[in-house]
Amino acid sequence: MLNPVRGRRGMAAAPHALASQSALAVLREGGNAVEAMIAAAATIAVVYPHMNSIGGDSFWLVHAPGQSPRAIDACGAAAHLASRDWYGAQSITQAIPFRGGVAANTVAGTLSGWQMAFEHAQSLGGRMPLSRLLEDAVWYARQGVPVTRSQHLNTASKRAALESQPGFAQVFLPQGRVPEIGERFVQPALAATLERIAQAGIADFYQGDLARSMALELEAAGSPLRLDDLGSHRAQMRDPLVLEHSRGRVFNFPPPTQGLVSLIILAILDRLGIERLDPLGADYVHCAVEATKLAFGIRDRHITDPRHMDVEAQSLLAPALLDQLAARVDPGHAAGWGQGKGPADTIWMGVIDGEGRAVSFIQSIYHEFGSGVVLPSSGVTWQNRGCSFSLDAAARNALLPGRKPFHTLNPAMALLADGRTMVYGNMGGDGQPQTQSAVFTRTVVFGMDPQRAISAPRWLLGRTWGQATDSLKLESRFAPDVVAELRRRGHEVEVLNDFDETVGHAQAVLRDAQGNFEGGADPRSDGSVAAF
């Protein structure tokens, strides 16, 4: 069994070991948690390119002792040309395609989040220049990194859909083939872009020469994005959602993300008294799955760009409403439900420094390799988050120019009553709130160490990246009698591999009241926990 990583002065967790090491290096040099996360974010964008990119979106939860947690919203909005009429003129009337320029219809917000985080880091005493924080990423892009198994398999499985997209083959299919596991993978154009950003500043991505170059290449690829869309984008500092849990206060990101879903699931499980259950048993999984269905129902009725919501998201965490939801869980029978929201390729990372400053961070391009469009001059892979918009004017997430898309992304943080601070999260579409519920409850309610909680067999209801069915998926390490009992209660069960990437890549970092650290990384990923 894997033991948790422990430390005293700082800790970082990421789904690729080089990203956690980049964060740790900054902490060792005296940087704070926010600075360390910028370094990790830059590195992960290079070394895990099928999962995220600087051409995507990001969301941050940041906490400093004595201050209320803050949320950085670095989500890009739909292009001003992105309307039903624009798509109709191209004979696209039913759904926005997943790939190509027509899918690259929202601004990439993630770098604006780095900028806001950089400014916030300085307010917390940070002194590191941006050039230092991007140093590792520039090196890895120029000199190369070994291809991971995850990148190899995703490139091979998605090649048919992506190799004809603008710029994709030149970067991700060198010499016209899928790079082998362990082969050196270089991205010289991206290295030059990151180096330029380090020297000229992040504003160049939205308003400078880099922005002008990208806008021209996006238009040439068939995207509705234009220079004005990039130039008008700004990240926002917001208040996170908060759940008053019996074990402390739990925070997550407000709309347009599904952070509300993760908190509702935890609230229902708290009310169901799961501490008396076996954390690997059928009763526990059944309660979690039924809570998920109820939370998804709230999500699908309400969550969208907050400017288009008719209810305040925090009001949906009112204790009376949560009591009503918990009362609807039938302990013996599975309720019916609709369909999931579909795939999402994402990374989650966490950092806590020796002063207790904590960051929970998530960065994404939506599907594997996003839209598949790789801009030739900059090497930036552009997201396809906007394909989640509906072309039905009456839909909850109908496409409108300037509207933010619905996000499955949701970084989590908890300030526990016993004095511990916990940052945790994972990738995986509909699986994100479900794995968060597993990691949180197994760690906080059942007392597992974070590594054991993450490594334990997991479940997933619905679709996520690489999956098209809405069944209840269980890793094969669940006992046969657990699988049989869940089927008896009416769940449509599908058995996965023993450590299956389908259920996502989870990580967690905890710091207790005495300053001791404990963390876990997912064996399903290429990740690690780094501490000192």
C-alpha positions in Angstrom: 0.0 0.0 0.0 1.3 3.5 -0.8 1.9 5.7 2.2 1.1 9.4 2.2 3.8 12.0 1.7 4.5 14.0 4.8 6.3 17.3 5.3 6.8 20.3 7.4 7.5 23.4 5.4 5.3 23.2 2.3 3.7 20.7 -0.1 2.4 20.5 -3.7 0.4 17.9 -5.5 -0.1 17.6 -9.2 -1.0 14.9 -11.8 2.4 15.2 -13.4 5.5 14.9 -11.1 7.4 17.7 -12.9 4.6 20.2 -12.1 4.7 19.4 -8.4 8.5 19.7 -8.5 8.3 23.1 -10.1 6.0 24.3 -7.3 8.3 22.8 -4.7 11.3 24.6 -6.1 9.6 27.9 -5.8 8.6 27.1 -2.2 12.2 26.2 -1.4 13.4 29.5 -2.8 11.1 31.4 -0.5 8.1 31.8 -2.8 4.5 31.6 -1.4 1.8 29.1 -2.4 0.3 31.3 -5.1 3.7 31.9 -6.8 4.4 28.1 -6.6 1.1 27.4 -8.3 1.8 29.7 -11.2 5.0 27.8 -11.7 3.2 24.5 -11.6 0.5 25.8 -13.9 3.0 26.8 -16.5 4.9 23.5 -16.3 1.7 21.3 -16.4 0.6 23.2 -19.6 3.8 22.0 -21.3 4.3 18.5 -19.9 0.6 17.3 -19.9 -0.5 18.9 -23.2 -3.4 16.6 -23.9 -5.1 17.6 -20.7 -4.6 21.4 -20.5 -3.0 24.4 -22.3 -2.5 28.1 -22.0 -5.3 28.1 -24.6 -7.8 27.1 -22.0 -9.5 28.3 -18.9 -8.6 28.2 -15.2 -10.2 28.6 -11.7 -8.4 29.3 -8.4 -9.4 29.2 -4.8 -6.8 31.0 -2.6 -6.7 31.3 1.2 -4.4 33.1 3.5 -4.7 32.7 7.3 -6.8 35.4 8.8 -8.5 36.2 5.4 -11.6 34.8 3.7 -10.9 32.5 0.8 -11.1 34.2 -2.6 -11.9 32.8 -6.0 -10.2 33.8 -9.3 -12.5 33.3 -12.3 -10.3 33.0 -15.4 -13.1 31.8 -17.7 -13.3 33.2 -21.2 -16.6 34.2 -22.8 -18.0 33.4 -26.2 -16.8 35.5 -29.2 -19.0 38.4 -30.2 -19.5 36.7 -33.6 -20.5 33.4 -31.9 -24.3 33.4 -32.4 -26.8 30.9 -33.8 -26.9 33.0 -37.0 -23.2 32.7 -37.4 -23.3 28.9 -37.1 -26.4 28.7 -39.2 -24.6 30.5 -42.0 -22.2 27.6 -42.0 -25.0 25.0 -42.0 -24.5 24.2 -38.3 -27.9 24.2 -36.7 -28.1 21.2 -34.3 -25.0 21.2 -32.2 -21.6 22.9 -32.1 -19.0 20.5 -33.3 -16.4 19.3 -30.8 -13.4 19.9 -33.0 -12.0 22.5 -35.4 -12.1 26.3 -35.6 -15.9 26.4 -35.1 -15.3 24.7 -31.7 -12.7 27.3 -30.7 -15.3 29.9 -29.9 -14.4 31.2 -26.4 -11.5 33.3 -25.2 -8.7 31.4 -23.5 -8.9 32.9 -19.9 -6.2 30.9 -18.1 -3.3 33.4 -18.5 -5.5 36.2 -17.2 -5.9 34.1 -14.1 -2.1 33.7 -13.8 -1.9 37.5 -14.0 -4.5 38.1 -11.2 -2.9 35.4 -9.1 0.6 37.0 -9.6 -0.8 40.3 -8.4 -2.4 38.6 -5.4 0.8 36.8 -4.6 2.6 40.1 -4.4 0.0 41.4 -2.0 0.8 38.3 0.2 4.5 39.3 0.2 5.6 37.5 -3.0 8.7 38.8 -4.7 9.5 36.4 -7.5 9.5 37.7 -11.1 7.3 36.1 -13.6 10.3 35.0 -15.6 11.4 32.8 -12.7 7.9 31.3 -12.4 7.8 30.3 -16.1 11.5 29.2 -16.2 10.8 25.4 -15.9 8.0 25.5 -18.5 10.2 27.3 -21.0 12.9 24.7 -20.6 10.6 21.7 -20.9 8.9 23.1 -24.0 12.3 23.9 -25.7 14.4 20.9 -24.5 11.5 18.4 -24.3 10.0 16.0 -21.9 9.4 12.2 -22.0 5.9 11.4 -23.4 3.6 9.9 -20.7 1.5 6.8 -21.2 -1.5 9.1 -20.9 -0.4 11.4 -23.7 0.5 8.4 -26.0 -2.8 6.6 -25.5 -4.9 9.8 -25.9 -3.0 10.8 -29.1 -3.5 7.4 -30.6 -7.2 7.1 -29.7 -8.0 10.6 -30.9 -5.7 10.8 -33.9 -8.4 10.1 -36.5 -10.5 13.0 -35.3 -7.7 15.4 -34.8 -4.9 15.0 -37.3 -6.7 17.1 -40.0 -7.2 20.0 -37.6 -5.1 23.1 -38.2 -1.6 22.7 -36.7 -2.3 19.5 -34.8 -0.2 17.1 -36.7 2.8 19.4 -36.8 3.0 19.4 -33.0 1.5 16.2 -31.8 2.3 13.8 -34.6 6.0 14.5 -35.3 7.3 12.6 -38.4 3.6 11.8 -39.0 3.3 9.3 -36.1 2.1 9.1 -32.5 5.1 9.7 -30.1 6.0 6.6 -28.1 6.0 6.4 -24.3 9.2 7.9 -23.0 10.1 9.6 -26.3 11.3 13.2 -26.1 8.5 15.6 -27.0 9.5 19.2 -27.9 7.3 22.3 -28.4 9.6 25.0 -29.7 6.9 27.5 -30.7 5.3 27.2 -27.3 8.7 27.7 -25.6 9.1 31.0 -27.5 5.6 32.1 -26.6 6.2 31.4 -22.9 9.5 33.2 -23.0 7.9 36.2 -24.7 5.1 36.2 -22.0 7.8 36.1 -19.3 9.6 39.1 -20.8 6.7 41.2 -22.3 4.1 40.3 -19.7 0.9 38.4 -19.8 -1.0 41.3 -21.3 0.7 40.5 -24.6 -1.5 37.4 -24.9 -4.6 39.6 -25.0 -3.6 43.0 -26.3 -0.1 42.8 -27.9 1.7 41.4 -30.8 1.0 37.8 -29.6 -2.7 38.6 -29.4 -2.7 40.0 -33.0 -0.9 36.9 -34.3 -3.2 34.5 -32.6 -6.4 36.4 -33.7 -5.3 36.1 -37.3 -4.5 32.4 -37.0 -7.8 31.7 -35.2 -9.8 33.4 -37.9 -7.8 31.4 -40.6 -8.7 28.2 -38.7 -12.5 29.1 -38.9 -12.9 30.4 -35.4 -15.3 33.3 -34.7 -12.8 34.8 -32.2 -11.3 38.1 -33.1 -8.7 40.5 -31.6 -11.4 42.5 -29.8 -12.6 39.4 -28.0 -9.1 38.8 -26.6 -8.5 42.5 -25.8 -11.8 42.8 -23.8 -11.2 39.8 -21.6 -10.5 40.2 -17.9 -10.2 37.7 -15.0 -12.5 38.4 -12.0 -11.9 38.1 -8.3 -15.1 36.5 -6.7 -16.4 35.0 -3.5 -16.5 31.2 -3.4 -19.5 29.2 -2.4 -19.4 27.8 1.1 -21.0 24.8 2.8 -21.4 24.7 6.6 -20.5 21.0 7.1 -20.4 19.2 10.4 -16.6 18.8 10.1 -15.9 22.4 9.1 -16.4 24.9 6.2 -16.1 23.6 2.7 -15.5 25.9 -0.3 -15.9 25.5 -4.0 -16.2 27.7 -7.1 -19.4 29.5 -8.0 -21.2 29.4 -11.4 -20.5 29.0 -14.3 -18.8 26.0 -12.7 -20.5 23.0 -11.1 -18.9 23.7 -7.7 -22.4 23.8 -6.2 -22.8 20.1 -7.2 -19.8 19.0 -5.2 -21.0 20.9 -2.1 -24.6 19.6 -2.4 -23.3 16.0 -2.5 -21.2 16.5 0.6 -24.2 18.2 2.4 -26.5 15.3 1.6 -24.0 12.7 2.7 -23.4 14.7 5.9 -27.2 14.5 6.7 -27.3 10.8 5.9 -24.9 9.9 8.7 -22.5 8.0 6.5 -19.9 7.8 9.2 -21.6 4.5 10.3 -21.1 2.9 6.9 -18.3 0.9 5.3 -16.3 3.4 3.0 -15.9 0.5 0.5 -19.4 -0.9 0.9 -22.6 -0.8 -1.2 -24.5 1.4 1.3 -21.9 4.1 1.0 -21.6 4.0 -2.7 -25.4 4.0 -3.1 -25.8 7.0 -0.9 -23.1 8.9 -2.8 -24.6 8.0 -6.2 -28.2 9.0 -5.1 -26.9 12.3 -3.7 -25.1 12.9 -7.0 -28.3 12.4 -9.0 -30.1 15.0 -6.8 -27.2 17.5 -7.1 -27.1 17.0 -10.9 -30.8 17.8 -11.0 -30.1 21.2 -9.3 -27.2 21.8 -11.6 -29.2 21.1 -14.8 -32.0 23.4 -13.7 -30.0 26.3 -12.6 -26.2 26.5 -13.4 -25.0 28.7 -16.2 -23.3 32.0 -16.6 -24.2 33.8 -13.3 -25.5 36.8 -15.3 -28.2 34.5 -16.8 -29.2 32.7 -13.6 -32.5 33.4 -11.8 -31.3 32.3 -8.4 -28.3 33.0 -6.3 -26.1 29.9 -6.2 -25.3 30.3 -2.4 -29.1 30.2 -1.7 -29.2 26.6 -3.0 -27.0 25.6 0.0 -29.6 26.7 2.5 -29.9 24.1 5.3 -33.7 23.6 4.8 -33.3 22.9 1.1 -30.4 20.5 1.8 -32.6 18.7 4.4 -35.3 18.2 1.8 -32.9 16.8 -0.7 -31.4 14.3 1.8 -34.9 13.1 2.7 -35.4 12.1 -0.9 -32.7 9.5 -0.8 -34.2 6.0 -0.9 -31.6 3.7 0.9 -32.9 0.6 -0.9 -33.6 1.7 -4.5 -31.8 3.6 -7.2 -33.6 6.6 -8.6 -33.8 7.2 -12.3 -31.8 10.1 -13.8 -31.2 11.7 -17.1 -27.9 12.2 -18.9 -24.5 13.5 -17.9 -22.7 16.6 -19.2 -20.0 14.6 -21.0 -16.2 14.6 -21.2 -13.7 17.0 -19.8 -9.9 16.8 -19.9 -8.5 18.8 -17.0 -5.8 19.0 -14.4 -6.2 19.8 -10.7 -3.3 20.9 -8.5 -2.9 22.0 -4.9 -0.2 23.9 -2.9 0.0 24.9 0.8 3.1 26.7 2.0 4.6 26.8 5.5 2.6 29.9 6.5 -0.6 28.1 5.7 -1.4 29.9 2.5 -3.3 27.5 0.3 -4.3 27.2 -3.4 -6.7 24.9 -5.1 -6.4 25.2 -8.8 -7.8 23.7 -12.0 -6.9 24.3 -15.6 -8.6 22.8 -18.7 -9.1 22.7 -22.4 -12.3 20.6 -22.1 -12.0 17.6 -24.4 -8.7 15.8 -25.0 -6.5 18.4 -26.9 -9.4 20.8 -26.8 -10.6 21.9 -30.3 -7.6 20.3 -31.8 -6.5 23.6 -33.3 -2.9 24.4 -32.6 -1.9 27.9 -33.6 1.3 27.6 -35.7 3.1 30.8 -34.7 2.6 30.4 -30.9 2.1 26.7 -30.5 -1.0 27.3 -28.4 -3.7 24.5 -28.3 -7.1 26.2 -28.2 -9.9 24.9 -26.0 -13.3 23.8 -27.2 -15.2 24.7 -24.0 -17.8 26.6 -26.0 -19.0 23.4 -27.7 -21.0 22.9 -24.5 -23.2 25.8 -25.5 -26.6 24.8 -27.0 -27.9 26.1 -30.3 -31.4 25.8 -28.8 -32.4 29.4 -27.8 -34.6 27.9 -24.9 -31.8 25.8 -23.4 -30.3 26.6 -20.0 -26.9 27.2 -21.6 -27.9 28.7 -24.9 -25.2 30.2 -27.0 -25.1 34.0 -26.8 -22.2 36.3 -27.8 -20.2 37.3 -24.7 -21.7 34.5 -22.5 -19.6 32.3 -20.3 -19.9 28.6 -21.0 -20.9 26.1 -18.3 -17.9 24.4 -16.7 -17.6 21.1 -15.0 -14.4 22.4 -13.4 -14.5 23.0 -9.7 -11.5 23.3 -7.3 -12.2 22.5 -3.7 -10.9 23.6 -0.3 -11.9 23.0 3.3 -11.1 24.8 6.6 -11.8 22.0 9.1 -13.0 22.4 12.6 -10.0 20.5 13.9 -7.6 23.1 12.5 -6.6 21.4 9.3 -6.6 23.1 5.9 -7.4 20.8 3.0 -7.1 21.4 -0.8 -8.3 18.7 -3.1 -9.7 18.1 -6.5 -9.5 16.0 -9.7 -10.2 16.0 -13.4 -13.0 14.2 -15.2 -16.3 16.0 -16.2 -19.2 14.5 -14.3 -16.7 12.6 -12.2 -15.2 15.6 -10.6 -17.8 16.1 -7.9 -18.1 12.4 -7.3 -14.4 11.8 -6.8 -14.3 14.9 -4.6 -17.0 13.4 -2.4 -15.0 10.1 -2.2 -11.7 11.9 -1.3 -13.3 14.3 1.2 -15.5 11.8 3.1 -12.9 9.0 3.1 -10.3 11.5 4.5 -12.4 13.7 6.8 -15.3 11.5 7.8 -13.7 8.0 7.8 -10.2 9.1 8.9 -8.2 7.6 6.0 -4.9 9.3 5.1 -5.2 11.2 1.8 -3.2 8.6 -0.2 -5.3 5.7 0.9 -8.5 7.8 0.3 -7.3 8.5 -3.3 -6.1 5.1 -4.1 -9.2 3.3 -2.8 -11.6 1.9 -5.5 -13.9 4.6 -6.9 -17.1 4.9 -8.8 -18.5 7.2 -11.5 -22.1 7.8 -12.5 -22.5 9.0 -16.1 -20.2 10.1 -18.8 -16.7 11.5 -18.6 -13.7 11.8 -20.9 -13.4 8.7 -23.1 -16.8 7.4 -22.1 -20.2 7.6 -23.8 -22.5 5.6 -21.5 -24.4 6.9 -18.5 -24.0 3.8 -16.4 -22.7 3.5 -12.9 -19.1 2.6 -13.4 -17.1 0.8 -10.7 -13.5 -0.1 -10.5 -13.0 -3.9 -10.4 -11.4 -3.7 -6.9 -14.8 -3.3 -5.3 -15.9 -6.7 -3.8 -18.2 -8.8 -6.0 -20.9 -8.6 -3.3 -20.8 -4.8 -3.5 -21.3 -4.9 -7.3 -24.1 -7.4 -6.9 -25.9 -5.4 -4.2 -25.8 -2.2 -6.2 -27.3 -4.0 -9.2 -30.0 -5.4 -7.0 -30.9 -1.9 -5.9 -31.5 -1.0 -9.6 -28.1 0.6 -10.6 -26.9 -0.2 -14.2 -23.4 -1.2 -13.2 -20.4 -1.4 -15.6 -17.1 -2.7 -14.2 -13.9 -0.9 -15.2 -10.3 -1.9 -14.8 -8.7 -2.0 -11.3 -7.0 1.4 -11.4 -9.0 3.1 -14.3 -8.1 6.5 -15.6 -11.8 6.9 -16.4 -12.6 7.9 -12.8 -10.1 10.8 -13.0 -6.9 12.0 -11.5 -7.3 13.1 -7.9 -4.8 14.8 -5.5 -5.1 16.2 -2.0 -2.9 18.2 0.4 -3.6 18.7 4.2 -1.9 20.9 6.7 -2.8 20.5 10.4 -2.9 23.1 13.2 0.7 22.2 14.2 2.0 22.8 10.6 2.4 19.2 9.7 1.7 18.3 6.0 0.2 15.1 4.5 -0.7 14.5 0.9 -1.7 12.0 -1.7 -1.5 11.7 -5.5 -3.5 9.5 -7.8 -1.8 6.2 -9.0 -4.1 6.5 -12.0 -2.1 9.6 -13.2 1.6 10.5 -13.7 1.4 12.7 -10.6 3.2 13.0 -7.3 3.3 14.9 -4.0 6.4 17.0 -3.4 7.2 18.3 0.1 10.0 19.6 2.3 
